[in-house]
């Protein structure tokens, strides 16, 4: 095979086949008639066929003007042949270009049509025998076989169809998991073009010989994509780089296929009698694909993406070498990292192709790294969605890397999507409302995202969503359901009501679905919502903007502005796992990860978290929420059974204050400090602050906080005015809390006195006494 390969290569060079092929291609496309310097001409129209009412000299002058118009029109048509293909995608200019070359369009249409007909005949005539389980002897289903045929057809049809197939492979919710699995091979099985052609393109673009530009370039490409291929190299400065070279004559091929798609959608629009212009979808695709062909634009996108996400240290974006980048050549930093598909292969297979075995440790480590990468990928998608508004447009596994430092690296910035602020908050609200099962609010979010068209019957749409998604099981308040299933239900409902699909909406959903597919392949228990919700909770608890406050208000309070204690528990418990809230809590106490949120320890930790969060800088959102809330609902929540442990923590805080005050009044400050020290030692904690989760200095400042005093007085005043009976109940509960705190403080003072003036009691005895009291 190597001999034949070298023989064909020699014959190709000896017979000048590439040059002949290029000449024939230029002749077919009429490239020899094109003039890049041709000026833009005004469209000409033919004159009237006759002039009624004119005679004599007037008729002669009209005929002369008509003759001049005919000459100008013929001249305009002749110049149309010299007009080259536009650099940027313009539907009218593209139509004018291919109107002069109908034979190019016809040949390509015949090629595309015949390729799909052949694939259909293969599918029809294949002897595909299924067993009782619906698979063949190799374990493949009929859908997978169809996906393989589709993959081979798209490979033969060239870059544009490969790109479409790659996009479809990330949408198993539309085409099915088996077809998606087959199309995923399009990311790895794209044939490269010859190296000498690639080196020639580099020299043409950079204007110098390759050996003067790079110290080293690999002989074979390390990766081949639909629009280009990548070589590994190094600069004379010693930096390892990736050199991306575009395929030759790619722009004409891509625009031709987009034009054919545009013609097909126009015919479909007339046949289906659709009012909306379906050709706009082809135009949107054309703008995106043509944008990817300009590598200087990709370099700008990469720099913008890197600058926007530089505060997020877990996101890695390679450096761009501008002086070695042109329209068809892109040079960037070489990213050392693991491909997610490779991690998945190691974590799910027990043997390698050479027969050696993966150890259990290797599989577990690969699975651990894959799940960590997916979690960071989900968070990166949310950062792009909710923070920066700059989205990576093609986050398939081939464009992701997991670095040795635990970062997620992004590649290929040919197209990025920019979101508006209103769309960001609507997307944030949709995640919240899916978790809360508020389908009416979800439809409103979809309307804000410009997905639901004006005039759509939102009431019926809400009922359909409720019927399809209403029976969702929740685990600790988070939906126990795969994101892809939720996405599929929303997508089918949106199609039923002829909704629009904005580019950013499709990109976000595709990104999260693709990441979940990777994770589920390694761990069936992975839940995207569970991974994403902590970030969403922290966003709402830390962002003090009006839209975020409205969202948090809709979560914690119902439509009657009544406080929902369990919702706040869920939000604080989930949000406290994020670094943003850990800085408020970690120095004071630790929330045990293994403690159940419904158990005693978990609720005590939540109560401590609320008391820590309220006066802190990060508690601004929570304080403003309490100010705008319904006062009686807050008081009702405070006296409810769910708030029992919270009231107990407040009683302990009051006991601390009373105990310290009594100790200072009786001159026993040293004794009280000794008592606190022994309490910490007996509790067995190693954290010096953990034993005093309710320390005196902290709660003294808590009581002196003017903001909390204002909120407390406002709540009590509104309760006294609107519901006096509830105010009496609150007064009774407050009295019990004060008496409990006083009894606990007096007990501590007695223990301290006994240690000073009588035989010291063991801490265990006093501890038993405290428990009995």
Secondary structure, DSSP 4 states (H G I P E B T S, - for coil): -HHHHHHHHHHHHHTTHHHHHHHHHHHHTTGGG--TTPPPPPP-----S--TT--HHHHHHHHHHHHHHHHHHHHHHHHHTTPPPPSS--HHHHHHHHHT-HHHHHHHHHHHHHHHHHHHHHHHH------TTSB-TTS-BHHHHHHHHHHHHHHHH-HHHHHHHHHHHT-HHHH-HHHHHHHGGGGT-PPPPPHHHHHHHHHHHHSS-HHHH-SEE-SS-SEE-SSEEEEEEE-TTS-EEEEEEEPTTHHHHHHHHHHHHHHHHHHHHHHHT-SS-THHHHHHHHHHHHHHT-HHHHHHHHHHHHHHHTT-TTEEEPPB-GGG--SSEEEEEPP-EE-HHHHHHHHH-SB-TTS-B--HHHHHHHHHHHHHHHHHHHHHHHIIIIII-EEES---GGGEEEETTSPEEE---S-EEE--HHHHHHHHHHHHHHHHT-HHHHHHHHHHTT-SPTT--HHHHHHHHHHHHSS--EETTEE-S-HHHHHHHHHHHHHHTT----HHHHHHHHHHHHHHHHHHHH-TT--HHHHHHHHHHHHHHH--SHHHHHHHHHHHB-TT--B-HHHHHHHHHHHTTSHHHHHHHTTT----TTS-TTSHHHHHHHHHHHHHHHTSGGGHHHHHHHHHS-HHHHHHHHTSGGGHHHHHHHHHHHHHHHHHHHHHHTT-HHHHHHHHHHHHHHHT---TTTTTTT-HHHHHHHHH-HHHHHHHHHHHHHHHHH-HHHHHHHHHHHHHHHHHHHHHHHHHHHHHHHHHHSPPPPHHHHHHHHHH-
